[in-house]
Amino acid sequence: MTIRSQVYPCIFYNDAPAAIEWLVRVFGFERHFIAEAPDGSIAHAELRFGQGVIMVGQARSERGWASPRELPAVNQAVYAALDDVDALYERVKTAGAEILMEIYDSDHGSRDFAVRDLEGHPWYFGSYFPHV
């Protein structure tokens, strides 16, 4: 049975072009689709991570879209599952990203770590695939 994603997180950044570059360089995302706005900001972008896709856009206060830099706290995070958690952890550490949670083996059999991106979004990476 092939499972395709039906949930696509939308993540907003004050500097979406820089965030896209950072997500590609540090986490290994791949550019799938990038649409620039007339002012050079990002109107809409889609980045792939394995079989998953996130949408990235410019923070726009008039629409209620904010970067964590503008908020007193965040109440959501993104979790991404992958096979080689240790390799990504080393890549993230080498890139100098802020580690929120060192890599560890969880009680439910997953290998996990957490990191904050360049604008403060928390990201969790692990070997647990919810649909499997």
N, C-alpha and C positions, 0 to 999 in steps of 0.2 A: 504494500500500500504506500503510495507516494503522498507525503504530507507537504502541502505548500502553506506558507505563512499567510495568515489573514490579518495580522496585526503589524502595523508599520509605525514604530515610534517616530514622532516629529520632534526634533530637537532644535532649539533656537539659540543663536549666538549673536553677541554684539558685533563680532567680526567673523561672519560666516566663511568668507574665503580663507582666512587664516585657520579657522577651525577645521575646514575640510582638509587643508594641507596637513595639519597636525594629526587628524584621525587616520589619514592615509599613512603618514610616516611612522607614527607611534604604535597604532593598533593594527595596521595592515589592512584597513578598509580599501576597497577599490572603487574608483569613480565609475558610476553607471550612467548618470545623467546630471548635467549641470546647466541651469538656465539663469543667466545673469539678468538683473534688472537694468534699466537704462542708466541708473546712477552707479553701476559697477558692483552693487551689492548682490547677494544671491536671492533670486526670486523663488527658486525651488531647486533642490539637489537631491539625488538619490545615491546612496553609497551602499555597496554590497559588503557583507561579511559572511563568507561561506554562502549558504543558501538564504541568509537573511538580508533584509534591506532596511535602512533607516532613511528618513527624510530629514534634510537639514535646511534651515532657513534663517533669514535675518531676523533678529529680535526687533519687534515693532510694537512700541508701547500703545499705539492707537488701536491695535488689535488684541492687546493683552498678552503679547508674546514677549517674554523677558528671559534674559540670561540669568543664571544663578548669581552673577556678579551684582545684579540689581535687587536681589531678594535677601531677606533676613535669614532664610533657611531654604532648604529644598525638601520636598516631600515625595520625591520619586527618584528612581534610578533605572538604569538599563542593565539587564543581564544578558550576556552572550555566551552560548555554549560552544565549545570547540574540543577537538581531540587532544591537541598538544598544548595544554595549559602552561606547562613549564617553559616552553619556548617563548610564548607570548609574554610571560612574566619577565623573563630575562630581557626581551626586547624593550618592554616598557621601562624597566629599571635602567637599562643602558641609555634610554632616551631622556632620563631624568624626570619622568612623570612623578607626581605626588602619590605615593602608595598609601592607601587608606587602611588596607588590611593585607598583611603579608600572606604569601601563599601557604595553604594548609590543607589537610585532609579532613573533610567534614564527617560528622557522625552518620550521614546518609550515603556515604561512599563517593562523594564528589571531591574533586581537587579544585580549590577556589582561591581567588584573590580579588581585591578591590583597589581602584585607582580613581583619582579625580582628573578630569580633563582640563584643558587650559583655561576654561571659563567657569569651572566649578561643578560641572555635572558629575555625579558619581556613577561609575561603571563597575559592574561585577562580571568577572569572567570565571567560568568553571567548566568542568567536564560533565555536569548533569544536563541531560537533554530531556526536558519535560515531556515531550511527545513520545518518547521511546518507552 
